[in-house]
Amino acid sequence: MRIETNIYLESYFGMMRDIFIKGNQVTITFYAILNDDLNFSFKRTYASDTEARNGLIDYIAKTKALKTGLPYNSETKKRINQSIERFMGDIIRKEVELPDTQYEYQGDTEYLQTLLKQYTQYLPPFN
């Protein structure tokens, strides 16, 4: 069951988050708007369905979300690219804000490091 969808996050401009619960398993997926190829999932299995739901209450309540969508212009795209770069770095450093530290990234961090290098190599300068 999807309990949260399409939340534009203030913490990572241009990134959105979905949260799914299936029984005692929670999946949190982050993705960048304007880039369907980039999504990042984290999973955790709780001891019970109730514990899974309770583990998300504060996390969802603390989330600062944008109230409206994002305008599309060159400045927006630049800020989104910066957020994607920062988010990938946060995954590698295990600094993504999640409900607790027991969530596991569902990708390969070594591959993500390579992807991050390639991604930043082709980005336009930020200044």
SVG drawing of the C-alpha trace seen along z (x, -y; Angstrom):
<svg xmlns="http://www.w3.org/2000/svg" viewBox="-2 -31 36 41">
<polyline fill="none" stroke="black" stroke-width="0.4" points="0.0,0.0 1.4,-3.4 1.1,-5.7 2.8,-8.7 3.4,-9.7 4.9,-12.6 6.1,-14.6 8.4,-17.4 11.1,-17.5 12.6,-20.8 15.7,-19.0 16.6,-17.9 15.2,-20.4 13.5,-18.6 13.5,-15.2 10.3,-13.4 9.6,-10.5 7.1,-7.6 6.6,-5.4 5.1,-1.9 4.2,0.6 3.5,4.2 2.9,6.0 5.9,5.4 8.1,4.3 8.7,0.6 10.2,-0.7 11.1,-4.4 11.9,-5.5 13.4,-8.8 13.5,-10.1 14.4,-13.2 11.8,-15.0 12.7,-15.4 14.8,-12.3 13.0,-9.0 16.2,-7.0 17.2,-8.1 15.5,-6.5 16.9,-5.3 15.2,-2.8 15.7,-1.9 14.0,1.0 13.5,2.3 11.6,5.2 10.1,4.5 9.0,7.1 5.3,6.4 2.9,4.4 2.2,2.1 5.8,1.4 6.3,0.6 3.4,-1.9 4.5,-3.4 8.1,-3.7 6.9,-6.1 4.7,-8.4 7.3,-10.8 9.4,-10.6 6.4,-11.7 5.4,-14.4 9.0,-15.9 9.2,-16.0 9.3,-19.5 7.6,-19.4 7.1,-22.1 3.5,-23.2 3.5,-23.6 5.2,-22.1 8.4,-23.5 8.7,-26.0 10.6,-24.7 13.5,-26.9 17.2,-26.7 17.7,-27.7 15.4,-25.0 17.2,-22.3 20.5,-23.5 19.3,-23.3 17.8,-19.8 21.2,-18.6 22.9,-19.9 20.4,-18.1 20.8,-14.9 24.6,-15.1 24.2,-15.9 21.7,-13.1 24.0,-10.5 26.8,-11.6 24.6,-11.3 23.7,-7.7 27.4,-6.9 28.1,-8.5 24.9,-7.0 23.6,-10.4 20.1,-10.2 17.5,-11.1 15.4,-8.0 13.2,-6.8 16.1,-5.0 19.5,-3.5 18.3,0.0 17.1,-1.0 19.2,0.6 20.0,-1.1 18.8,1.3 21.6,0.4 25.3,0.9 27.2,-2.0 30.3,-1.2 28.3,-1.6 26.7,-4.7 30.2,-6.2 31.0,-5.6 27.6,-7.0 28.2,-10.1 31.6,-10.7 30.0,-10.3 27.0,-12.5 29.1,-15.4 31.5,-15.1 28.7,-16.0 26.8,-18.6 27.2,-22.2 29.2,-24.3 27.1,-25.4 28.5,-28.9"/>
</svg>
